[in-house]
């Protein structure tokens, strides 16, 4: 019996005012085809099906399209809520979707469900899913007034462990000697992020990181969501604690991440798993360096897709922007590229404060020389001498009007 583990679809995401619906549609179609080829019987989506609590009609349509296609193929689906999902919205259609062999555990009053997985050929139960959604501190315990942050995190971590222990023990009592697959949507200590600057973001709402030993050895496999980079997190007793990762890169920080699904196989009461890479449907690229280097790198860039590649430019030195912008525009048309973000990142010695140009204690208040302030400001913005000469007459005209 085969089970597919995926997570963090973020249907309905808008990235820098750009919709991701095309990529998500291609991914879902690819996934449907993969389910057929691999003869999958169950799909587990470990949270963040949607990007926002009130998803667009297009996102809802794609969600329902996937579930209907699974029903047509006699594939059952287990969905747990993530921190981006609305627990109430997921649960609202849960009873109706049960008719399509979809088990929805959104959150809130649910907090977990034990789901036996029956082999469609032998009609015997071969594994059990302990389906637990994203958990908030208030879901598990009464928060005391005046709690310190460290104390609150310790109590929350203990509550998480107790909750997972109780449910898996119930599952073991009901279905002994079967592989136990747990779900979780949280940040486990030791996880590797695509961008370390996002570490705080992943901790918000759960007070911080949860140690992997929160999942006891009664679990045979932990199907995780929340971290977008696919990986296995070390567990002291060897339980596979596996993040499926997101199916498409959801930000420029994920541009180099390989995306994958995990295929779990149950055979003779033993569990094994392998990863299968998801094709990249749209390239997200970051070009960083001096203007000439960026142009050279874009000239060498190629990506075979009908979808326009999205690009972030980080310029690290002053340049002639009129020439640079013309070259970039021509390359974008030639390479099927769209620039979504441009940033200037000068070295600290170039990105100085204007007032540091004046000696302390001398009668040279920078506010006395507005023209010099303007020039220094242009330098700080990365404009070269030719650019400054071009716009300086306009500055002088405006300045003279203000003086008069």
N, C-alpha and C positions, 0 to 999 in steps of 0.2 A: 504494500500500500504506500502511495506517495502523497506527500503533503507539501504544498508550496508556501513558503514564508516570505512575506513582503511587508512594507510599512512606509509611512511618511510620503504618501502620494501628493498631498497638498493640492488636491483638485481645486481649481478656481484661483490659483495664485496669480497675482499681477506683479510682475517684476519690472520696476522702473517704468511704469505705465504700459507695460507690454503684457498681453495675455499669454498664458502657457497652454491654452486649450489644444492647439495643434499638436504640440509635443505629447501631451497627455493622451490624446486620441491615438496617436501612433503607438505609444507605449502600451495602452490597453489592448489594442489589436494584436501587438506583438505578444503580449501576455496570454491572450486567448489562444493564439496559435501554439505557444509553448505548452500550455496546459494540455492541448490535444496531443502534441507530439510526445510529451513526457508521460502521458496517461495519468495525470494528476487527479486525485479523488477529493482532496480538500485544499482550500486556500485560506491561509491565516493572514489578515491585515492587522498589524500590531500598532494601530493608532495613527492619528492625523491623516485620515482619509481626505479631509477638506483642509483648506488653508485658513478659512475664517469660519466663525460660528454661524454666519448667515450666508452660505455659498450662493453663487450665481445659478441661474436656471441652467446654463450650459454645463456647469459642474455637476449639478444634480442629475441632469440627463445622462451624462457620461457614467456616473455612478450606477444608475439604474440599468443602463445599457450593459455594463459589465456583469452585473448580477443576473440579468436575464440570460445573457449568453452562457453563464455558468450553469444556470438551471437547465438550459437546453442540452447541455453536455453532461447532465447528472453529476455535477460537481458541487459539493457543499462548501459554504463560505462562513468563516468565523471572523467577525469584525469587533474590535475593541476600540473604545474612544481614546483619543489623545488630547493633549492640552490645547490644540487648535480647534478641535471638534466641539460642537455643542452636544453635551450628553443628552439633553432633553430632545434635541432634534433627531439624533440617531435612534433613541429609544422609541420615539413617537411612531415610527414605521416598523419597529421591530416585530410586532405581532403579525403584521401583513407580510413582511419579508420572510417570516418563518414558513409561509406557504411555498416560497421559492428555495427552501432548504438553506436559508441564510440565518445564522445565529448572531444577533446583535447584542453586544454588552457595552452600552454607551457610557455608563458611569452613574454617578449620584447614588440613587437608591439601590442600584444593582450591586456594584462593587465586586462582582465575580459570579461566575457560573461554571459548573462542571459539565463538560460536553463529551460524551463518549463518541469515538470515531469508529464507525462500522465499515468493514471492508465490503465493498459493493458486490464482489464476486463470491466470497465465502459466507457473507452475512454474519460474520463474527466480529465482536468488538476487539480491535487490535491496539488501540491507544486511547488516551484521554487528554483533552485540552482543559487546563485550568485557566479559564479566560478571565483575566483581571484587567480592567481599564486603567487609564491615568488616575492616580490617586493624589488627592490634596490632603494637607494636614488635617483640615477640619472634617474630612470624610471618616477619619479613623479614630479621632480622640477629641476630647474637649480641651480646648486651649486655655491655659490658665493666664489670668491677667498678670502682667509684669514679668513674663518669662524672658530670660536672656536668650539671645540668638543661638548660642552654642547649646544651651539646655534644650531649646525647642527642636533643634536639629537632631540631637541625640534621641529625644523622645519620639520624634517622627520616624527616624531610622528603625527604632525598636518596634514601633507600631507597624511599619511596613513588613518587617521580618515576621512578626506575630501573625499578621494577616495572611501572608503567603504560606506560613506553616500550617495554619488552621485549615485553609482550603485544600492544600495538597494532602493533608492527613485525611480529610473527609473523602477525597477522591480515591486515595489508597484503600480506605475501608470499604468503599463501594466497588472498586475495580482493582483488586489486588494483582500484583505481578504483571502489570501492564506498563508500558512506557508512559510517563507523565510529561506532557508538554505545557509549560507555563507561558503566559504572555505578560509583558510589562511594558509600560511606556514611561520611562524615567531615565535619569542620568546616573550610570553606574561608575563608581570610582575606577580610574584606570582607563577610561574610554579615551580614544584619540579623536580629536576634532579636526575638521578641515581647516579651521582658522582658530588659533588659541584665543584670539580676542573675543570669540563668541562664548567662552566658557561660562561667563556670568549669566548670559541669556539662557543657557540650557539649565541653569540651576534655579532660575526664577520660578516660584510657585511650589517648589518642593524643598526649599530652604538649603539645597546643596546636593552633594553626591551621596549615593546609596552604595554601600559595599556589596560586592558580588556574593559574599557569604550570607546575605539576607535570603538567598534562595537555597533551601536545604538540598541535600543529596537525594531526597525523595523525587526531585525533578530530574528527568532524563535530559531535557533540553529546554532552554529558556528562549522564547521567540520575542525579541525586543524591538521596540521602535523608539524614536525621539532623537537619536544621534544620526545624522544623515550620511556619515561615512561608514560603509559596511566593515564589520570586524568581529572577532571573537575576543571577549574580555576574559582574562584569567580568573579562574575560580579555584579556591583552595582544595576542593574535593573533585575537581575535574569535570564539573557540570558544564557543558557547552552553553555559554551565555553569549548569544549571537545577535548583533544588530544587523538587520537586513539592509539598512540604509535607504535613502530616497532613490526612486527610479530615474530621475533626471537631476542634473545639477541645478539647485534652486538659488544659487548666488555665485558671484565670481570667485568666492573663496572655495567653492566646490569644483572649480573648473578642471582640476587635474585628477579628481577622484574617479576611480572605476566604479560603475554602478552595477548592481547585481541583485538577483533573487537567490533564495536558498531552497534547495529541494531536499526534503527529509524523506527517508525511506524506512519503513518498518518491515522487517523480515524476521520470522522465527523469534518474535518478541525482542528483537534487537533494533536499536535506532542508529542510523548513520545519516550523514548529510553532506551535500556538495553544493558549491556555489556555481551559478551560471551567470556569465556577464551579460548585461543589458547593452545593446548597441547605443551609441551616442547619436541622437536624432538631430540635435542642434548644438553647434559648438559655442561655448562661452570662453572667450580668450581675454587675457590681460597682457597688454604690451607696455612695458615699462623701460624707460631709458631716455637718452637724448633724442631729440627730434629725428636726426638722421638714422639712428639705430632703430627707432620705431618704424620709420618708413621702410627700411631694409627688411625688418622682420615681417611686416605685413606683405611686402612683395614676395617673400618666401613662403607665406602661409597658403595652405590649400585645405579645403574640407569638402568632401563630396556629399552634398545634401541639397534637397530642394528648399530647405528652411534656411533663411538668412542667418549667418553667424552674428552673434552679439559680442561687442568688443568694449573693453575698458582701456582707456589710454592714461598712463601716468607719466608725465613729462618731468624730467629731472634737471633741466637746464634752460636758461633763457633762449628764446628762438624767435625767428621772424614768423609770426602766426599767420600772416596773410599768405605767405608761400606755403607754409606747413599745412594749413587748412585746405588749400587748393589741391595739394598732392594727396592728402587723406581722402578728400571727396572723390577724386578720380579712382583711387585704389578701392574704395568702398563699392563703387559701381562695378568695377572689374571683378572683384573677389566675392561679390554678394555678401557684403559686410555692412552692419549698421553700428555706429558708435553710440553707445548708451550713456557713457560716462567719460568725462575728461577731468583729470586732476593735475594740479601743479604741485610737485614735491621737490622743492629746492633744498640744497644742503643748508645746514644751520647758519653757516657764515654768509650765505646769500640771503637768507630769510631773516635778516636782522630787524630789530626795532628801529624806527626812524630816529628816535631821540638819541640812540647810541652814536650817531654820527657827530654829535656835538660834545665838546669837552665840558665836563662839569666845572662850574665856577666861573666860566667866561661869559661875557655878554654876547652870547650868540643864540638866543632863544630860537628854536626851530620854527616857531610860529611867526617869526619876523621874515622868514624866507619861504613864502608859499610855493614859489616855483621849484625850489629845491625839494620841498616836501613832495610835490607832485612827481618829480623825477625819481626820488627814492621809492615812492610808492609804485611807480611803473617798474622799477628794477625788481622790487619785491614780488610783483605779479609775473615776472619772467619775460617782460618785454625787452627786446634788444634796442640798440641805439637807433636803428632805422625806424622801428615801430614808434619809438618815442618822438622822433623828429616829425613823423607823419601826423601824429595827434596833437603835438605841442601847439600849433597855431589855433586849434579849436579850444584848447585849454586857456590860452592867453586871451582869446576873444571872450570867453565866458567870464574869466577872472576880471577883465577890464570892465565888463558890463556890471559886475557886482560891485566893483569899486566906485563906479559912477552912480 
